[in-house]
Amino acid sequence: MKFILTLALLFGFVFCFAQCPPAEAFMKKKKTKDAYSLNSQSRSGSIASDETYEMSFIAHPGLDYRLTTVLGEGSVGTLNYEIYEMVVEKKTEGEKDTFKKNKKVLATSGNAEALEFTSDKSRKIFITVSIAGGDKKKLACVGVLIETKRTEKTGF
């Protein structure tokens, strides 16, 4: 009896302070299978309400990407995200060329549920995530799912 009670307390302690599940756990069971598979650059983590967190990944040529952000079960608040890349723009003033990095927003939480794109070159994509209106005393679980598939070749 003592062993069972100790074991129950141990499991209760472990589950009470458990971290967020891995990104694979955020995948919903799909009724229809598609060609996308979960990329190893997907992440999940605990975040605080009204704080902004950033992650990045490398998009490779010849792949189609689908990016999705998911708020974990039991987490409270509104999930906001912004997906962008930094692009270098060249400006010519007289005989002098200047280069400046600018933020090019690809999608925000107000646009679409998932962002789908094809990369024609290697590029670094940034994702910022925040939760509005959540419980400030309790961390929320968030998953950023990056799914990929080979781009279909067209032409002759």
N, CA, C and O atoms as a GROMACS GRO file, in nm:
protein
  624
    1MET      N    1   0.083  -0.119   0.000
    1MET     CA    2   0.000   0.000   0.000
    1MET      C    3   0.088   0.126   0.000
    1MET      O    4   0.060   0.223  -0.070
    2LYS      N    5   0.194   0.121   0.080
    2LYS     CA    6   0.286   0.235   0.087
    2LYS      C    7   0.352   0.259  -0.050
    2LYS      O    8   0.372   0.373  -0.091
    3PHE      N    9   0.384   0.149  -0.118
    3PHE     CA   10   0.446   0.159  -0.249
    3PHE      C   11   0.352   0.225  -0.350
    3PHE      O   12   0.395   0.310  -0.428
    4ILE      N   13   0.227   0.187  -0.349
    4ILE     CA   14   0.127   0.244  -0.441
    4ILE      C   15   0.108   0.392  -0.414
    4ILE      O   16   0.100   0.471  -0.508
    5LEU      N   17   0.102   0.431  -0.287
    5LEU     CA   18   0.085   0.572  -0.251
    5LEU      C   19   0.207   0.653  -0.296
    5LEU      O   20   0.192   0.764  -0.348
    6THR      N   21   0.326   0.599  -0.275
    6THR     CA   22   0.449   0.668  -0.316
    6THR      C   23   0.453   0.682  -0.468
    6THR      O   24   0.488   0.788  -0.521
    7LEU      N   25   0.416   0.577  -0.538
    7LEU     CA   26   0.414   0.580  -0.683
    7LEU      C   27   0.312   0.681  -0.735
    7LEU      O   28   0.342   0.753  -0.831
    8ALA      N   29   0.196   0.688  -0.675
    8ALA     CA   30   0.092   0.785  -0.715
    8ALA      C   31   0.140   0.928  -0.693
    8ALA      O   32   0.118   1.014  -0.778
    9LEU      N   33   0.206   0.953  -0.579
    9LEU     CA   34   0.259   1.087  -0.553
    9LEU      C   35   0.368   1.124  -0.653
    9LEU      O   36   0.376   1.238  -0.698
   10LEU      N   37   0.454   1.028  -0.686
   10LEU     CA   38   0.561   1.052  -0.781
   10LEU      C   39   0.505   1.087  -0.919
   10LEU      O   40   0.550   1.184  -0.980
   11PHE      N   41   0.407   1.009  -0.968
   11PHE     CA   42   0.347   1.038  -1.098
   11PHE      C   43   0.272   1.172  -1.096
   11PHE      O   44   0.277   1.247  -1.194
   12GLY      N   45   0.205   1.200  -0.987
   12GLY     CA   46   0.136   1.329  -0.975
   12GLY      C   47   0.233   1.445  -0.980
   12GLY      O   48   0.204   1.547  -1.043
   13PHE      N   49   0.347   1.431  -0.915
   13PHE     CA   50   0.448   1.536  -0.916
   13PHE      C   51   0.506   1.555  -1.056
   13PHE      O   52   0.523   1.668  -1.101
   14VAL      N   53   0.536   1.445  -1.125
   14VAL     CA   54   0.593   1.452  -1.260
   14VAL      C   55   0.495   1.517  -1.356
   14VAL      O   56   0.535   1.604  -1.434
   15PHE      N   57   0.367   1.477  -1.354
   15PHE     CA   58   0.270   1.533  -1.447
   15PHE      C   59   0.234   1.676  -1.414
   15PHE      O   60   0.197   1.753  -1.503
   16CYS      N   61   0.244   1.714  -1.289
   16CYS     CA   62   0.212   1.850  -1.248
   16CYS      C   63   0.313   1.950  -1.304
   16CYS      O   64   0.276   2.063  -1.338
   17PHE      N   65   0.439   1.911  -1.312
   17PHE     CA   66   0.544   2.001  -1.358
   17PHE      C   67   0.601   1.961  -1.494
   17PHE      O   68   0.714   1.996  -1.527
   18ALA      N   69   0.524   1.888  -1.571
   18ALA     CA   70   0.571   1.841  -1.701
   18ALA      C   71   0.584   1.957  -1.799
   18ALA      O   72   0.508   2.054  -1.793
   19GLN      N   73   0.680   1.945  -1.888
   19GLN     CA   74   0.700   2.044  -1.993
   19GLN      C   75   0.597   2.022  -2.103
   19GLN      O   76   0.520   1.926  -2.100
   20CYS      N   77   0.597   2.113  -2.198
   20CYS     CA   78   0.507   2.098  -2.312
   20CYS      C   79   0.544   1.973  -2.391
   20CYS      O   80   0.660   1.933  -2.395
   21PRO      N   81   0.444   1.911  -2.452
   21PRO     CA   82   0.474   1.792  -2.534
   21PRO      C   83   0.553   1.832  -2.658
   21PRO      O   84   0.555   1.949  -2.696
   22PRO      N   85   0.618   1.736  -2.723
   22PRO     CA   86   0.693   1.768  -2.845
   22PRO      C   87   0.599   1.813  -2.956
   22PRO      O   88   0.478   1.793  -2.948
   23ALA      N   89   0.656   1.872  -3.060
   23ALA     CA   90   0.575   1.928  -3.169
   23ALA      C   91   0.487   1.822  -3.236
   23ALA      O   92   0.378   1.854  -3.283
   24GLU      N   93   0.532   1.698  -3.241
   24GLU     CA   94   0.453   1.592  -3.303
   24GLU      C   95   0.318   1.574  -3.234
   24GLU      O   96   0.220   1.538  -3.299
   25ALA      N   97   0.314   1.600  -3.104
   25ALA     CA   98   0.190   1.582  -3.029
   25ALA      C   99   0.084   1.684  -3.067
   25ALA      O  100  -0.035   1.662  -3.041
   26PHE      N  101   0.124   1.795  -3.128
   26PHE     CA  102   0.028   1.897  -3.169
   26PHE      C  103  -0.039   1.865  -3.302
   26PHE      O  104  -0.136   1.930  -3.341
   27MET      N  105   0.012   1.764  -3.372
   27MET     CA  106  -0.048   1.726  -3.500
   27MET      C  107  -0.185   1.665  -3.474
   27MET      O  108  -0.200   1.573  -3.394
   28LYS      N  109  -0.284   1.717  -3.543
   28LYS     CA  110  -0.419   1.662  -3.530
   28LYS      C  111  -0.429   1.539  -3.618
   28LYS      O  112  -0.366   1.530  -3.723
   29LYS      N  113  -0.510   1.446  -3.575
   29LYS     CA  114  -0.534   1.328  -3.657
   29LYS      C  115  -0.610   1.371  -3.781
   29LYS      O  116  -0.720   1.425  -3.773
   30LYS      N  117  -0.550   1.348  -3.895
   30LYS     CA  118  -0.611   1.389  -4.020
   30LYS      C  119  -0.695   1.277  -4.077
   30LYS      O  120  -0.656   1.160  -4.074
   31LYS      N  121  -0.812   1.314  -4.129
   31LYS     CA  122  -0.898   1.214  -4.193
   31LYS      C  123  -0.842   1.173  -4.328
   31LYS      O  124  -0.847   1.056  -4.367
   32THR      N  125  -0.788   1.271  -4.400
   32THR     CA  126  -0.726   1.241  -4.529
   32THR      C  127  -0.576   1.268  -4.518
   32THR      O  128  -0.534   1.371  -4.465
   33LYS      N  129  -0.499   1.178  -4.569
   33LYS     CA  130  -0.353   1.195  -4.566
   33LYS      C  131  -0.311   1.281  -4.685
   33LYS      O  132  -0.366   1.268  -4.794
   34ASP      N  133  -0.215   1.367  -4.660
   34ASP     CA  134  -0.157   1.443  -4.770
   34ASP      C  135  -0.007   1.414  -4.773
   34ASP      O  136   0.044   1.339  -4.691
   35ALA      N  137   0.060   1.474  -4.868
   35ALA     CA  138   0.202   1.443  -4.889
   35ALA      C  139   0.294   1.513  -4.790
   35ALA      O  140   0.414   1.485  -4.788
   36TYR      N  141   0.241   1.604  -4.707
   36TYR     CA  142   0.325   1.677  -4.610
   36TYR      C  143   0.365   1.588  -4.494
   36TYR      O  144   0.287   1.505  -4.448
   37SER      N  145   0.489   1.606  -4.448
   37SER     CA  146   0.534   1.535  -4.328
   37SER      C  147   0.601   1.637  -4.235
   37SER      O  148   0.650   1.740  -4.280
   38LEU      N  149   0.601   1.607  -4.107
   38LEU     CA  150   0.654   1.698  -4.006
   38LEU      C  151   0.805   1.712  -4.022
   38LEU      O  152   0.877   1.613  -4.030
   39ASN      N  153   0.852   1.836  -4.024
   39ASN     CA  154   0.994   1.866  -4.038
   39ASN      C  155   1.058   1.869  -3.900
   39ASN      O  156   0.994   1.906  -3.802
   40SER      N  157   1.184   1.832  -3.893
   40SER     CA  158   1.255   1.827  -3.764
   40SER      C  159   1.282   1.966  -3.707
   40SER      O  160   1.324   1.978  -3.591
   41GLN      N  161   1.259   2.072  -3.784
   41GLN     CA  162   1.279   2.208  -3.734
   41GLN      C  163   1.157   2.260  -3.656
   41GLN      O  164   1.161   2.371  -3.604
   42SER      N  165   1.050   2.180  -3.648
   42SER     CA  166   0.932   2.217  -3.569
   42SER      C  167   0.970   2.228  -3.422
   42SER      O  168   1.059   2.157  -3.375
   43ARG      N  169   0.902   2.316  -3.350
   43ARG     CA  170   0.933   2.337  -3.209
   43ARG      C  171   0.804   2.351  -3.127
   43ARG      O  172   0.698   2.385  -3.179
   44SER      N  173   0.817   2.323  -2.998
   44SER     CA  174   0.710   2.350  -2.902
   44SER      C  175   0.774   2.400  -2.774
   44SER      O  176   0.890   2.371  -2.746
   45GLY      N  177   0.698   2.477  -2.698
   45GLY     CA  178   0.753   2.529  -2.575
   45GLY      C  179   0.651   2.602  -2.491
   45GLY      O  180   0.540   2.631  -2.536
   46SER      N  181   0.688   2.630  -2.368
   46SER     CA  182   0.604   2.705  -2.276
   46SER      C  183   0.636   2.852  -2.289
   46SER      O  184   0.752   2.892  -2.288
   47ILE      N  185   0.531   2.934  -2.301
   47ILE     CA  186   0.552   3.078  -2.309
   47ILE      C  187   0.460   3.149  -2.212
   47ILE      O  188   0.353   3.098  -2.178
   48ALA      N  189   0.501   3.266  -2.168
   48ALA     CA  190   0.423   3.347  -2.075
   48ALA      C  191   0.332   3.441  -2.153
   48ALA      O  192   0.363   3.480  -2.265
   49SER      N  193   0.222   3.476  -2.091
   49SER     CA  194   0.127   3.568  -2.153
   49SER      C  195   0.189   3.706  -2.169
   49SER      O  196   0.265   3.751  -2.082
   50ASP      N  197   0.157   3.774  -2.278
   50ASP     CA  198   0.203   3.910  -2.309
   50ASP      C  199   0.354   3.921  -2.327
   50ASP      O  200   0.410   4.030  -2.315
   51GLU      N  201   0.421   3.811  -2.356
   51GLU     CA  202   0.564   3.810  -2.391
   51GLU      C  203   0.575   3.765  -2.536
   51GLU      O  204   0.492   3.687  -2.584
   52THR      N  205   0.676   3.812  -2.607
   52THR     CA  206   0.697   3.773  -2.746
   52THR      C  207   0.820   3.685  -2.755
   52THR      O  208   0.925   3.716  -2.699
   53TYR      N  209   0.806   3.574  -2.827
   53TYR     CA  210   0.914   3.479  -2.846
   53TYR      C  211   0.940   3.462  -2.995
   53TYR      O  212   0.849   3.471  -3.077
   54GLU      N  213   1.067   3.438  -3.029
   54GLU     CA  214   1.104   3.427  -3.169
   54GLU      C  215   1.183   3.299  -3.193
   54GLU      O  216   1.266   3.260  -3.111
   55MET      N  217   1.157   3.237  -3.305
   55MET     CA  218   1.235   3.122  -3.351
   55MET      C  219   1.261   3.141  -3.500
   55MET      O  220   1.196   3.222  -3.565
   56SER      N  221   1.354   3.066  -3.553
   56SER     CA  222   1.382   3.074  -3.696
   56SER      C  223   1.409   2.933  -3.749
   56SER      O  224   1.439   2.841  -3.673
   57PHE      N  225   1.397   2.919  -3.880
   57PHE     CA  226   1.432   2.794  -3.946
   57PHE      C  227   1.480   2.826  -4.086
   57PHE      O  228   1.459   2.935  -4.138
   58ILE      N  229   1.545   2.729  -4.148
   58ILE     CA  230   1.598   2.745  -4.282
   58ILE      C  231   1.505   2.674  -4.380
   58ILE      O  232   1.479   2.554  -4.367
   59ALA      N  233   1.456   2.748  -4.479
   59ALA     CA  234   1.376   2.691  -4.587
   59ALA      C  235   1.471   2.657  -4.702
   59ALA      O  236   1.551   2.740  -4.743
   60HIS      N  237   1.462   2.536  -4.752
   60HIS     CA  238   1.552   2.487  -4.857
   60HIS      C  239   1.482   2.484  -4.992
   60HIS      O  240   1.360   2.469  -4.999
   61PRO      N  241   1.558   2.498  -5.100
   61PRO     CA  242   1.496   2.496  -5.234
   61PRO      C  243   1.443   2.356  -5.268
   61PRO      O  244   1.495   2.255  -5.221
   62GLY      N  245   1.338   2.354  -5.349
   62GLY     CA  246   1.282   2.226  -5.393
   62GLY      C  247   1.184   2.165  -5.296
   62GLY      O  248   1.142   2.051  -5.314
   63LEU      N  249   1.145   2.240  -5.193
   63LEU     CA  250   1.048   2.190  -5.095
   63LEU      C  251   0.929   2.284  -5.084
   63LEU      O  252   0.944   2.406  -5.093
   64ASP      N  253   0.811   2.227  -5.064
   64ASP     CA  254   0.692   2.304  -5.031
   64ASP      C  255   0.679   2.303  -4.879
   64ASP      O  256   0.702   2.200  -4.815
   65TYR      N  257   0.644   2.416  -4.822
   65TYR     CA  258   0.633   2.430  -4.676
   65TYR      C  259   0.491   2.465  -4.636
   65TYR      O  260   0.420   2.537  -4.707
   66ARG      N  261   0.450   2.415  -4.520
   66ARG     CA  262   0.325   2.455  -4.456
   66ARG      C  263   0.358   2.484  -4.310
   66ARG      O  264   0.404   2.396  -4.237
   67LEU      N  265   0.335   2.609  -4.266
   67LEU     CA  266   0.363   2.652  -4.129
   67LEU      C  267   0.232   2.671  -4.055
   67LEU      O  268   0.140   2.736  -4.104
   68THR      N  269   0.224   2.614  -3.936
   68THR     CA  270   0.104   2.625  -3.853
   68THR      C  271   0.146   2.651  -3.710
   68THR      O  272   0.240   2.589  -3.661
   69THR      N  273   0.076   2.742  -3.641
   69THR     CA  274   0.099   2.763  -3.499
   69THR      C  275  -0.023   2.711  -3.424
   69THR      O  276  -0.137   2.733  -3.466
   70VAL      N  277   0.002   2.642  -3.312
   70VAL     CA  278  -0.105   2.577  -3.239
   70VAL      C  279  -0.092   2.608  -3.090
   70VAL      O  280   0.017   2.599  -3.034
   71LEU      N  281  -0.203   2.644  -3.027
   71LEU     CA  282  -0.209   2.664  -2.882
   71LEU      C  283  -0.245   2.531  -2.820
   71LEU      O  284  -0.343   2.468  -2.861
   72GLY      N  285  -0.168   2.487  -2.721
   72GLY     CA  286  -0.188   2.357  -2.658
   72GLY      C  287  -0.317   2.347  -2.580
   72GLY      O  288  -0.376   2.448  -2.541
   73GLU      N  289  -0.360   2.223  -2.557
   73GLU     CA  290  -0.482   2.197  -2.479
   73GLU      C  291  -0.465   2.250  -2.337
   73GLU      O  292  -0.360   2.234  -2.275
   74GLY      N  293  -0.569   2.313  -2.287
   74GLY     CA  294  -0.565   2.366  -2.152
   74GLY      C  295  -0.501   2.504  -2.141
   74GLY      O  296  -0.505   2.566  -2.035
   75SER      N  297  -0.441   2.552  -2.250
   75SER     CA  298  -0.379   2.684  -2.252
   75SER      C  299  -0.486   2.788  -2.284
   75SER      O  300  -0.573   2.766  -2.368
   76VAL      N  301  -0.478   2.903  -2.216
   76VAL     CA  302  -0.579   3.006  -2.229
   76VAL      C  303  -0.519   3.129  -2.296
   76VAL      O  304  -0.404   3.164  -2.271
   77GLY      N  305  -0.597   3.195  -2.381
   77GLY     CA  306  -0.554   3.318  -2.446
   77GLY      C  307  -0.567   3.310  -2.596
   77GLY      O  308  -0.609   3.208  -2.651
   78THR      N  309  -0.529   3.418  -2.661
   78THR     CA  310  -0.533   3.426  -2.806
   78THR      C  311  -0.391   3.420  -2.860
   78THR      O  312  -0.306   3.500  -2.821
   79LEU      N  313  -0.365   3.326  -2.948
   79LEU     CA  314  -0.232   3.308  -3.005
   79LEU      C  315  -0.213   3.404  -3.122
   79LEU      O  316  -0.292   3.404  -3.217
   80ASN      N  317  -0.109   3.485  -3.115
   80ASN     CA  318  -0.074   3.577  -3.222
   80ASN      C  319   0.062   3.538  -3.277
   80ASN      O  320   0.152   3.499  -3.202
   81TYR      N  321   0.078   3.549  -3.408
   81TYR     CA  322   0.207   3.516  -3.468
   81TYR      C  323   0.234   3.606  -3.587
   81TYR      O  324   0.143   3.666  -3.644
   82GLU      N  325   0.362   3.614  -3.622
   82GLU     CA  326   0.404   3.685  -3.742
   82GLU      C  327   0.518   3.604  -3.804
   82GLU      O  328   0.613   3.567  -3.736
   83ILE      N  329   0.505   3.577  -3.933
   83ILE     CA  330   0.606   3.502  -4.006
   83ILE      C  331   0.670   3.597  -4.105
   83ILE      O  332   0.600   3.660  -4.185
   84TYR      N  333   0.803   3.609  -4.100
   84TYR     CA  334   0.870   3.706  -4.186
   84TYR      C  335   1.011   3.658  -4.222
   84TYR      O  336   1.062   3.561  -4.166
   85GLU      N  337   1.072   3.730  -4.316
   85GLU     CA  338   1.212   3.708  -4.352
   85GLU      C  339   1.278   3.844  -4.368
   85GLU      O  340   1.212   3.944  -4.394
   86MET      N  341   1.408   3.846  -4.352
   86MET     CA  342   1.484   3.969  -4.370
   86MET      C  343   1.541   3.967  -4.512
   86MET      O  344   1.610   3.873  -4.551
   87VAL      N  345   1.510   4.072  -4.589
   87VAL     CA  346   1.559   4.081  -4.726
   87VAL      C  347   1.651   4.201  -4.739
   87VAL      O  348   1.630   4.304  -4.675
   88VAL      N  349   1.752   4.186  -4.820
   88VAL     CA  350   1.848   4.294  -4.842
   88VAL      C  351   1.804   4.373  -4.965
   88VAL      O  352   1.783   4.316  -5.073
   89GLU      N  353   1.791   4.504  -4.948
   89GLU     CA  354   1.753   4.591  -5.058
   89GLU      C  355   1.869   4.682  -5.092
   89GLU      O  356   1.938   4.736  -5.005
   90LYS      N  357   1.890   4.698  -5.222
   90LYS     CA  358   2.000   4.781  -5.270
   90LYS      C  359   1.943   4.916  -5.315
   90LYS      O  360   1.847   4.921  -5.392
   91LYS      N  361   2.004   5.024  -5.266
   91LYS     CA  362   1.966   5.158  -5.309
   91LYS      C  363   2.088   5.226  -5.367
   91LYS      O  364   2.198   5.221  -5.312
   92THR      N  365   2.067   5.291  -5.481
   92THR     CA  366   2.176   5.363  -5.546
   92THR      C  367   2.150   5.513  -5.534
   92THR      O  368   2.049   5.564  -5.583
   93GLU      N  369   2.241   5.580  -5.468
   93GLU     CA  370   2.233   5.725  -5.453
   93GLU      C  371   2.356   5.785  -5.520
   93GLU      O  372   2.466   5.780  -5.467
   94GLY      N  373   2.333   5.841  -5.637
   94GLY     CA  374   2.447   5.893  -5.712
   94GLY      C  375   2.532   5.779  -5.762
   94GLY      O  376   2.485   5.693  -5.836
   95GLU      N  377   2.658   5.778  -5.722
   95GLU     CA  378   2.749   5.670  -5.760
   95GLU      C  379   2.770   5.570  -5.646
   95GLU      O  380   2.848   5.475  -5.660
   96LYS      N  381   2.701   5.591  -5.534
   96LYS     CA  382   2.721   5.506  -5.416
   96LYS      C  383   2.603   5.410  -5.397
   96LYS      O  384   2.487   5.450  -5.401
   97ASP      N  385   2.636   5.284  -5.378
   97ASP     CA  386   2.534   5.182  -5.349
   97ASP      C  387   2.529   5.157  -5.200
   97ASP      O  388   2.632   5.142  -5.134
   98THR      N  389   2.408   5.152  -5.147
   98THR     CA  390   2.391   5.118  -5.006
   98THR      C  391   2.298   4.996  -4.997
   98THR      O  392   2.207   4.980  -5.078
   99PHE      N  393   2.323   4.913  -4.897
   99PHE     CA  394   2.244   4.793  -4.876
   99PHE      C  395   2.180   4.802  -4.737
   99PHE      O  396   2.246   4.840  -4.640
  100LYS      N  397   2.053   4.766  -4.730
  100LYS     CA  398   1.982   4.772  -4.603
  100LYS      C  399   1.892   4.649  -4.589
  100LYS      O  400   1.824   4.609  -4.684
  101LYS      N  401   1.892   4.590  -4.469
  101LYS     CA  402   1.803   4.476  -4.441
  101LYS      C  403   1.668   4.529  -4.398
  101LYS      O  404   1.657   4.615  -4.311
  102ASN      N  405   1.564   4.475  -4.460
  102ASN     CA  406   1.427   4.512  -4.426
  102ASN      C  407   1.346   4.387  -4.396
  102ASN      O  408   1.372   4.279  -4.449
  103LYS      N  409   1.249   4.403  -4.310
  103LYS     CA  410   1.161   4.294  -4.270
  103LYS      C  411   1.048   4.280  -4.373
  103LYS      O  412   0.976   4.376  -4.400
  104LYS      N  413   1.035   4.160  -4.432
  104LYS     CA  414   0.928   4.131  -4.527
  104LYS      C  415   0.833   4.033  -4.460
  104LYS      O  416   0.866   3.916  -4.442
  105VAL      N  417   0.713   4.081  -4.424
  105VAL     CA  418   0.615   3.998  -4.354
  105VAL      C  419   0.547   3.906  -4.455
  105VAL      O  420   0.495   3.951  -4.557
  106LEU      N  421   0.548   3.775  -4.425
  106LEU     CA  422   0.486   3.676  -4.511
  106LEU      C  423   0.343   3.645  -4.467
  106LEU      O  424   0.256   3.621  -4.550
  107ALA      N  425   0.319   3.645  -4.335
  107ALA     CA  426   0.185   3.616  -4.283
  107ALA      C  427   0.176   3.663  -4.138
  107ALA      O  428   0.276   3.671  -4.067
  108THR      N  429   0.054   3.694  -4.096
  108THR     CA  430   0.026   3.728  -3.956
  108THR      C  431  -0.094   3.647  -3.910
  108THR      O  432  -0.162   3.583  -3.990
  109SER      N  433  -0.120   3.651  -3.781
  109SER     CA  434  -0.229   3.571  -3.727
  109SER      C  435  -0.366   3.612  -3.782
  109SER      O  436  -0.459   3.532  -3.778
  110GLY      N  437  -0.380   3.733  -3.833
  110GLY     CA  438  -0.506   3.775  -3.891
  110GLY      C  439  -0.530   3.722  -4.031
  110GLY      O  440  -0.643   3.726  -4.080
  111ASN      N  441  -0.425   3.673  -4.099
  111ASN     CA  442  -0.437   3.630  -4.238
  111ASN      C  443  -0.499   3.492  -4.253
  111ASN      O  444  -0.619   3.480  -4.277
  112ALA      N  445  -0.420   3.391  -4.239
  112ALA     CA  446  -0.466   3.255  -4.265
  112ALA      C  447  -0.429   3.164  -4.149
  112ALA      O  448  -0.345   3.198  -4.065
  113GLU      N  449  -0.493   3.049  -4.146
  113GLU     CA  450  -0.464   2.952  -4.041
  113GLU      C  451  -0.327   2.889  -4.060
  113GLU      O  452  -0.254   2.866  -3.963
  114ALA      N  453  -0.290   2.862  -4.184
  114ALA     CA  454  -0.160   2.804  -4.215
  114ALA      C  455  -0.102   2.875  -4.336
  114ALA      O  456  -0.175   2.915  -4.427
  115LEU      N  457   0.029   2.892  -4.336
  115LEU     CA  458   0.098   2.955  -4.448
  115LEU      C  459   0.162   2.845  -4.531
  115LEU      O  460   0.238   2.763  -4.479
  116GLU      N  461   0.133   2.844  -4.662
  116GLU     CA  462   0.194   2.748  -4.753
  116GLU      C  463   0.276   2.825  -4.855
  116GLU      O  464   0.228   2.923  -4.912
  117PHE      N  465   0.400   2.780  -4.879
  117PHE     CA  466   0.485   2.844  -4.978
  117PHE      C  467   0.589   2.746  -5.029
  117PHE      O  468   0.614   2.642  -4.967
  118THR      N  469   0.648   2.779  -5.142
  118THR     CA  470   0.756   2.702  -5.202
  118THR      C  471   0.881   2.789  -5.204
  118THR      O  472   0.874   2.908  -5.236
  119SER      N  473   0.992   2.731  -5.169
  119SER     CA  474   1.116   2.807  -5.167
  119SER      C  475   1.199   2.772  -5.290
  119SER      O  476   1.223   2.655  -5.319
  120ASP      N  477   1.243   2.876  -5.361
  120ASP     CA  478   1.327   2.855  -5.478
  120ASP      C  479   1.476   2.867  -5.445
  120ASP      O  480   1.562   2.841  -5.530
  121LYS      N  481   1.506   2.908  -5.321
  121LYS     CA  482   1.644   2.920  -5.275
  121LYS      C  483   1.646   2.900  -5.123
  121LYS      O  484   1.541   2.903  -5.058
  122SER      N  485   1.763   2.881  -5.067
  122SER     CA  486   1.774   2.870  -4.922
  122SER      C  487   1.751   3.007  -4.860
  122SER      O  488   1.808   3.107  -4.905
  123ARG      N  489   1.667   3.012  -4.756
  123ARG     CA  490   1.642   3.139  -4.690
  123ARG      C  491   1.603   3.115  -4.544
  123ARG      O  492   1.550   3.010  -4.509
  124LYS      N  493   1.630   3.213  -4.462
  124LYS     CA  494   1.601   3.203  -4.319
  124LYS      C  495   1.466   3.270  -4.292
  124LYS      O  496   1.444   3.386  -4.326
  125ILE      N  497   1.376   3.195  -4.231
  125ILE     CA  498   1.241   3.243  -4.200
  125ILE      C  499   1.231   3.257  -4.048
  125ILE      O  500   1.275   3.169  -3.973
  126PHE      N  501   1.173   3.369  -4.002
  126PHE     CA  502   1.154   3.397  -3.860
  126PHE      C  503   1.007   3.387  -3.825
  126PHE      O  504   0.920   3.422  -3.905
  127ILE      N  505   0.979   3.340  -3.704
  127ILE     CA  506   0.842   3.332  -3.654
  127ILE      C  507   0.841   3.390  -3.513
  127ILE      O  508   0.913   3.342  -3.426
  128THR      N  509   0.759   3.495  -3.491
  128THR     CA  510   0.741   3.548  -3.356
  128THR      C  511   0.603   3.506  -3.308
  128THR      O  512   0.506   3.509  -3.383
  129VAL      N  513   0.595   3.465  -3.182
  129VAL     CA  514   0.472   3.414  -3.123
  129VAL      C  515   0.448   3.484  -2.990
  129VAL      O  516   0.541   3.507  -2.913
  130SER      N  517   0.322   3.519  -2.964
  130SER     CA  518   0.283   3.575  -2.834
  130SER      C  519   0.140   3.532  -2.803
  130SER      O  520   0.064   3.495  -2.892
  131ILE      N  521   0.106   3.539  -2.675
  131ILE     CA  522  -0.030   3.507  -2.631
  131ILE      C  523  -0.087   3.630  -2.563
  131ILE      O  524  -0.027   3.684  -2.471
  132ALA      N  525  -0.204   3.673  -2.609
  132ALA     CA  526  -0.273   3.788  -2.550
  132ALA      C  527  -0.391   3.737  -2.467
  132ALA      O  528  -0.460   3.643  -2.506
  133GLY      N  529  -0.412   3.800  -2.354
  133GLY     CA  530  -0.528   3.767  -2.271
  133GLY      C  531  -0.520   3.638  -2.194
  133GLY      O  532  -0.622   3.590  -2.145
  134GLY      N  533  -0.404   3.581  -2.182
  134GLY     CA  534  -0.389   3.456  -2.107
  134GLY      C  535  -0.367   3.481  -1.959
  134GLY      O  536  -0.362   3.596  -1.915
  135ASP      N  537  -0.354   3.375  -1.883
  135ASP     CA  538  -0.328   3.382  -1.740
  135ASP      C  539  -0.180   3.414  -1.720
  135ASP      O  540  -0.093   3.337  -1.759
  136LYS      N  541  -0.152   3.529  -1.657
  136LYS     CA  542  -0.013   3.574  -1.640
  136LYS      C  543   0.065   3.485  -1.544
  136LYS      O  544   0.188   3.482  -1.548
  137LYS      N  545  -0.004   3.412  -1.457
  137LYS     CA  546   0.064   3.326  -1.360
  137LYS      C  547   0.091   3.186  -1.414
  137LYS      O  548   0.166   3.110  -1.355
  138LYS      N  549   0.030   3.154  -1.527
  138LYS     CA  550   0.040   3.018  -1.581
  138LYS      C  551   0.099   3.022  -1.722
  138LYS      O  552   0.055   3.102  -1.806
  139LEU      N  553   0.197   2.938  -1.749
  139LEU     CA  554   0.257   2.930  -1.882
  139LEU      C  555   0.166   2.852  -1.975
  139LEU      O  556   0.093   2.762  -1.932
  140ALA      N  557   0.170   2.887  -2.103
  140ALA     CA  558   0.090   2.819  -2.204
  140ALA      C  559   0.181   2.742  -2.298
  140ALA      O  560   0.294   2.783  -2.325
  141CYS      N  561   0.131   2.631  -2.349
  141CYS     CA  562   0.207   2.552  -2.445
  141CYS      C  563   0.172   2.597  -2.587
  141CYS      O  564   0.055   2.614  -2.622
  142VAL      N  565   0.276   2.616  -2.667
  142VAL     CA  566   0.258   2.656  -2.806
  142VAL      C  567   0.344   2.565  -2.894
  142VAL      O  568   0.458   2.534  -2.860
  143GLY      N  569   0.287   2.524  -3.006
  143GLY     CA  570   0.361   2.446  -3.103
  143GLY      C  571   0.371   2.520  -3.235
  143GLY      O  572   0.272   2.576  -3.283
  144VAL      N  573   0.489   2.522  -3.293
  144VAL     CA  574   0.509   2.577  -3.427
  144VAL      C  575   0.543   2.458  -3.516
  144VAL      O  576   0.652   2.402  -3.506
  145LEU      N  577   0.448   2.422  -3.602
  145LEU     CA  578   0.463   2.304  -3.685
  145LEU      C  579   0.512   2.343  -3.824
  145LEU      O  580   0.451   2.428  -3.891
  146ILE      N  581   0.619   2.283  -3.866
  146ILE     CA  582   0.675   2.305  -3.999
  146ILE      C  583   0.664   2.173  -4.072
  146ILE      O  584   0.728   2.074  -4.036
  147GLU      N  585   0.582   2.171  -4.177
  147GLU     CA  586   0.562   2.051  -4.256
  147GLU      C  587   0.620   2.074  -4.396
  147GLU      O  588   0.612   2.184  -4.450
  148THR      N  589   0.678   1.969  -4.454
  148THR     CA  590   0.739   1.981  -4.586
  148THR      C  591   0.698   1.867  -4.677
  148THR      O  592   0.657   1.760  -4.632
  149LYS      N  593   0.709   1.893  -4.806
  149LYS     CA  594   0.695   1.789  -4.908
  149LYS      C  595   0.778   1.832  -5.028
  149LYS      O  596   0.806   1.950  -5.046
  150ARG      N  597   0.816   1.736  -5.110
  150ARG     CA  598   0.893   1.766  -5.231
  150ARG      C  599   0.805   1.842  -5.328
  150ARG      O  600   0.688   1.809  -5.347
  151THR      N  601   0.863   1.945  -5.390
  151THR     CA  602   0.791   2.021  -5.491
  151THR      C  603   0.775   1.936  -5.616
  151THR      O  604   0.870   1.872  -5.662
  152GLU      N  605   0.654   1.936  -5.671
  152GLU     CA  606   0.630   1.860  -5.794
  152GLU      C  607   0.697   1.932  -5.910
  152GLU      O  608   0.682   2.053  -5.928
  153LYS      N  609   0.771   1.856  -5.987
  153LYS     CA  610   0.840   1.914  -6.103
  153LYS      C  611   0.740   1.927  -6.218
  153LYS      O  612   0.662   1.836  -6.246
  154THR      N  613   0.745   2.043  -6.282
  154THR     CA  614   0.657   2.066  -6.395
  154THR      C  615   0.741   2.093  -6.520
  154THR      O  616   0.859   2.129  -6.510
  155GLY      N  617   0.682   2.077  -6.633
  155GLY     CA  618   0.752   2.101  -6.758
  155GLY      C  619   0.804   1.974  -6.821
  155GLY      O  620   0.769   1.864  -6.779
  156PHE      N  621   0.887   1.990  -6.922
  156PHE     CA  622   0.937   1.876  -6.997
  156PHE      C  623   1.070   1.829  -6.947
  156PHE      O  624   1.125   1.733  -7.001
   0.00000   0.00000   0.00000
